[in-house]
Amino acid sequence: MADFKRYFPIFDWGRTYDRRALGHDLTAAVIVTLMLIPQSLAYALLAGLPPEAGIYASIVPILLYALFGTSRALAVGPVAVVSLLTASTIGQVAEAGTASYAAAALTLAFLSGGFLVLLGLFRLGFLANFLSHPVIAGFITASGVLIAASQLKHVLGVSADGHTLIEMILSLVTHAGDIHVLTAAIGFGVIAALFGVRSGLKPLLTRLGLNTRLADFISKAGPVVAVAATTALAWGFDLEARGVALVGAVPQSLPPLTAPDFSPELMRALFIPAVLISIIGFVESVSVAKTLAAKKRQRIDPDQELIGLGAANLGAAFTGGYPVTGGFARSVVNFDAGAQTPAAGAFTAIGLALAAISLTPLIYFLPKATLAATIIVAVLSLVNFSILKSTWRYSTSDFIAVFATILLTLSLGVEVGVASGVVLSVLLHITKTFKPHIAEVGRVPGTQHFRNIHRHNVETTPSLLTLRIDESLYFANANFLEDMILNRLSRDANTIQDVVLMCSAVNEVDYSALETLETLNTQLSEMGVRLHLSEVKGPVMDKLKHTHFLKALSGEVFLSQHDAWAALSAGTLQANPA
Amino acid sequence: MADFKRYFPIFDWGRTYDRRALGHDLTAAVIVTLMLIPQSLAYALLAGLPPEAGIYASIVPILLYALFGTSRALAVGPVAVVSLLTASTIGQVAEAGTASYAAAALTLAFLSGGFLVLLGLFRLGFLANFLSHPVIAGFITASGVLIAASQLKHVLGVSADGHTLIEMILSLVTHAGDIHVLTAAIGFGVIAALFGVRSGLKPLLTRLGLNTRLADFISKAGPVVAVAATTALAWGFDLEARGVALVGAVPQSLPPLTAPDFSPELMRALFIPAVLISIIGFVESVSVAKTLAAKKRQRIDPDQELIGLGAANLGAAFTGGYPVTGGFARSVVNFDAGAQTPAAGAFTAIGLALAAISLTPLIYFLPKATLAATIIVAVLSLVNFSILKSTWRYSTSDFIAVFATILLTLSLGVEVGVASGVVLSVLLHITKTFKPHIAEVGRVPGTQHFRNIHRHNVETTPSLLTLRIDESLYFANANFLEDMILNRLSRDANTIQDVVLMCSAVNEVDYSALETLETLNTQLSEMGVRLHLSEVKGPVMDKLKHTHFLKALSGEVFLSQHDAWAALSAGTLQANPA
């Protein structure tokens, strides 16, 4: 029973649900619903899907996440980066706007949901750790640029395409003569208004005496006002007849029951992209959920989050949606608006369902340029090239990873970009440990402390070479240690009689390193030099005990470097009374 | 000039070359030449090339290695594993026995040589460190099995094919009815004789009073005797007429000047295999060279070895050969026979050149079954499944890497096998660091030592949580640390006021980990808990100094854990006088 309940966090917060929480949740739901209507339509457009797919993707998925998710404030639905990934993936197997395109989007959501649920059941959420922060930051920044560029065609009223920044720009330049002035006026008008609201309205309202939170909410309602205003304009002046592209007819219905396309060929083609979308969506969602939970000293369970997000995606697959995840902007609004429990999400779903059956006729007159403009303003807040500067200052390899991710995402597309970023950060990490930091140490006079002979004033004994290894020993760096010691010995071949490896920072010795230590022991023996170890950690010692190495070792294993010094420097000093 | 000389180690050993060294080198050359004649022919057969290609691949490459290589005893030429890789690679782009097959082998040698020289010039030899010992051992064992299986068709006198073990066995079973009895008699006769010589002759000769070294050399001459005897049989009894496959006509000439096929399409197809062959050949060769050098307290320079092996392969590409590397068996024979300098290699090359122009008419009558039998006996000594047992005992992840390499090499072929082994060992290493060992520590009473509270009897203070992190902090494990601390705090939310991270084993903090520490600092601050660091290493501190993290840190950075204990436990004890 306890185990069963683990998969239904609703039993946890449901027990204590009261009228106060209900009031907070209802308020938050109204605000989030207003925000989500234009956003859902816009992201569906970005994904290359009909606008209603965005609304549908925000109803059942939210309900399922409310049932299975552990975050109290996360708002699940279509988000910018996942919509872009969807467009880029499905664009390779179907033509945008066709029925097979929409069916493939369902398949993608199904694969993504299934994969997330499996990860969650097997508690494999830690796999998301392969994505380093700089790779994520670089990817999101580059995606923001790509998304903004992809929406320019709607703002300008031209038909253009392309999956990379260069393709998009070239295509726009080719079609520069076709710019539709009225469309562009609406598009740039909305962009200017939204930026104006963001930077000017909030301070103005605050100065007029409104409290900060209310001023904040009014500013965030900007997109809703822009949608309403331009829809009214389009209807009043019959802008469709003047060539402005409108959203057009949207079915007036609740989310339909849909079946993904299960053809094996399509499933195979979409599998890898689905894995990528799942992991990127999961990482984004979990970081938002963690941040919000920490503010209220709540905890989220990453493995249960996988199940919650997986269920949401499976829900999207069967109700006309497409891949979803927890969004940053909407979750923050939900949190700030006072949402106490996932019930707020359920109420949002009801609000969107009402919108789907009542407001859709009005959406006919909504200009596409308005939606594109809201997307551009939203994603430009994701673009943050400062990660380049801060990684540059901190570490070269982190900079290389973020730079390559941005460059490759912009030039070769989102999938190649993020995949290269992951592979590169793993390889760079391994490469860093190829040449571990190894310090020759001596004793700080009068103490039991041993420090780097190049940084400190320490005592040494000519016959004793002590090396502190500042890295775990494994296949990638074992050779380096061997070469380094043999080179060092060839310099002082005749004086050194004992070599001590101080292993206080060696957390692991893998099989390759064990073999290298065995070889080294033999090589040193043949030169008449004894090999010793000191300060070997418990877990490492436990493993070494089962090997022949310790039996074959020409020297001893000392508990502390001080013991090694006491035993070896005394003996040697007698032997070399220089 | 010094830099120029670096690339020509011959200036190093050439200066002191004398008559004594000459005598030793000449003796070694005669012995190695005798060994190499049958071996070169056999490995060419294994590579799917005409027999003379093996001889040619042993002449100019040896001379070039003598000029550029740093090992005094390494014998370069065709080796079993590289021959198998060549057959498997070229078999995908050309039909064995055709002119385009031979030309593609030259291209492969050219690409391989060029790649090795480039690695050497840029001093990138450390890249070979991506191959872990278990992966190499598993790969060589599986290759030995594959090679032996691939030669069975020649021993049985049937035509069979296949690149994986199952394909080979199925193909042999299908052709079981075609077994040529006389061929099989020769083949199994040679195998039995060679195993007999190896296990029985040497002890016998020693017992008869010969010294061990001489007995060893006579035993190693087994293949030469088998070749001579079966060639005589084939000639005397006209075995060709009785259906025994012979080597046939071999051109009687010095290595010809040849040009690789430089077509871009072929170069592209062979590029990745060439990289693989280069690295595997390099790793095998360097480990042999290192072992032999250490016996005489000599050193080899891995980067210069790349140039030596690269030059040898470029030589092979232009003189009718195919990819070569330093072989284990021949190098040991060379060393044991007393070779002092690379001049021994040069003399071997002259010996083989003489053989190429004088002995080739005799080779006509050599049965292919004899060559196949010598290959089988030679490679079975490479097969050593005990690596499975020893890794199983030592560490699960090393076992997984070696098991997967063996299994995939046998079932999917050599290239997939070794590539999977490399990727797997990298991923397993990273995965191991996902959940780093983190110990909660307390003070050993009356000392300045701090140990794991679960392993030792130590003092703790309720308000102070000290965690020793036994791993570098980077993107793959930063989240784990954060989750672990927050979970620990949610258990003792009200008593803990200070958290100290003891960083004595943290060799690196990458940008992802830095961001996680910043987040953690903020989260703890909001809970009223201070975050401290202790025993941060010099290089890590150098990097942290340039960040905002240290300024934002709610607690302090203590030089030693003892200082942290002194400052925090005292204060807390006053605040919590329980």
Interface residues (C-beta under 8 A of the other chain):
Chain A: F126 N129 F130 L131 S132 H133 P134 V135 T291 A294 K295 R297 R299 P302 S390 T391 R393 Y394 S395 S397 D398 S425 V426 L427 H429 I430 K432 F434 K435 P436 H437 N452 R455 D470 E471 S472 Y474 F475 A476 N477 A478 N479 F480 D483 L486 N487 S490 A493 S504 A505 N507 E508 D510 Y511 S512 L514 E515 T516 T519 Q523 E526 M527 K537 G538 P539 K543 H546 T547
Chain B: F126 N129 F130 L131 S132 H133 P134 V135 T291 A294 K295 R297 R299 P302 S390 T391 R393 Y394 S395 S397 D398 S425 V426 L427 H429 I430 K432 F434 K435 P436 H437 N452 R455 D470 E471 S472 Y474 F475 A476 N477 A478 N479 F480 D483 L486 N487 S490 A493 S504 A505 N507 E508 D510 Y511 S512 L514 E515 T516 T519 Q523 E526 M527 K537 G538 P539 K543 H546 T547
